[in-house]
């Protein structure tokens, strides 16, 4: 099932290309409204999801690198062990893997993750995120759908 790694590469390339574009065209903390409730806002995230541990003093960079390396290894092993008919899970794992590697690359290269998608309603702003974060979220939702799907119907057909 490693044939699905092209999808991980695609997610990684889209993520990195979008981040490079933002860095080239925006100043740090610059924000431009794209649509009502959607801005491009360039920020550096020193923490993990939703800026968790972002002000921890620097040690969190390598902590999150180690966590991401472990997660990446687990995902590759899981992908390798899938059966040929488990295409949905292969796509799911590949999408999550591409996102994880995208943010891992940022953390190793810069010491932070580049975020720029700012979704809000009124004065409430969701934490700023990026393409890699989106891929991880979509992949996890796909995993949950798979976990809760009615597999009996596909087994008896």
N, C-alpha and C positions, 0 to 999 in steps of 0.2 A: 504493500500500500504506500510505499515511499514515492510512488509515481505522483502523488498529490502534493509533493513539496513545491511544485511550480506555483501552486496557489499561495503557499507561504511566502515565496519569493515575490509574487505579485503584490501581496499586502505590504510586505517590507518596502518594496520600491515605491509604491504609491504613498506610503507613510513618509518615507525619507524625502521624496521629491516635494511633497506638500510642505514639510518642515523647512526645507532649504528655500522654497519660494517665500515662505513667511519671513524667514530670517533676512532674506535679501530685500524684501519690499516693505518691511515694517520695523519700526523702532520698538525696543522692549517696552511693554505696557501700552503701546499704541492700539487703539480700538477703532474699527470701522464697522458701521451698521450695514449688514447685507440685506436683511429682511426684518420686518417687525419680529422681535424676540430672537434674533440671530445676529451675532457680531463675529468678526474676526478680531480677536484680542490676543496679542502675542505676549506670552508669559513663560517663565522658567519654573518648572515644578521640581523642587528638590526632594519631595517626598514620594509617596506611592499614590494609589488611587485617592482622589479627592484631597490631595495634598497632605495625606496622613504622614506624620513625622517630618514635615517639611522644614521645621525650625529646630531640628534635633542637634544641630551643631556639626554635621558633616559625616559622622560615622554611618549614617543611614545609606549613603551612596553605595558603599561596598556591601552592606547588609542586603540591599535590594538587588545588587548585582548577583550575589550568591543565590538568593531566592529565585531570581529569574533564570539563572543557569540550571538550577535543580529542576525548575518547572519545564524548561526547554528540553532537558534530557528525558524527563518523564514523558512529555508529549511525543518526542521522536520514538521512544521505545513503544509507547502505546500505539502510535501510528503504524509502526513496523509489524506489530503483532495482530493487527486487524485482519479479518478474513476478507476475501475479495468482494463478498456481497455487502459488506458494511461501508458502502460508499458515503452515506450521509454522515456517519461518524468520522470518516476520513476527511471529508470537506470541513467539518466542524473543527477537528483538531488542527488541520492545516491553517485555517483562518486564525485561530487562537495563537498558534505558533508564530505566524507572521507578525501579529501584533506584539507578542511578547519579545520577539527578536528586535522589532523596531524600537521599542522603549529601552531594551537592554543596550542597544547600540548607542542611543543618546546618553544613557547613564554612564557608560564606559568612556565615550568620546568627550562629553562635555561636563559631566558631573551632575546633570539635571536632565529632565525630559522637556522637550519643546511642546507646548500646548498652545492652541489658538482658536478652537471652536467654543464659542461662548453662547450658550442657550439660556434664555431668561424669560420670565414672565413678570411684568411690572418691575418691582425693585428686587425680586428674588432671582439670583443668578445661580444656575447649576455650576459646579466647579468646571473650569475650562478644561477641555480635553483635546484629543487629536485623533487621527485616522487609526493608529494602533489601538488606542483605547476603544474606539468604536468596533474594530474587528474583534477584539477580545470579548466585548459585551455581546455582540451578535453571535459569536461562537458559543458563548456560555448559554445564551437563550436557546440556540439550536440543540445544545447538549441536553438541556432541561426538557425540551420538546421531545427529544428522542427517549429520554428516561421515562417520561410519562405517557408515551404513545402506546397504543394498543397493539402490541407485537403479536398477539394471538392471531389476529386476522391475516397477517402476512405469513405466519407459519403454516396455516392451514390451507392457504391458496395454492 
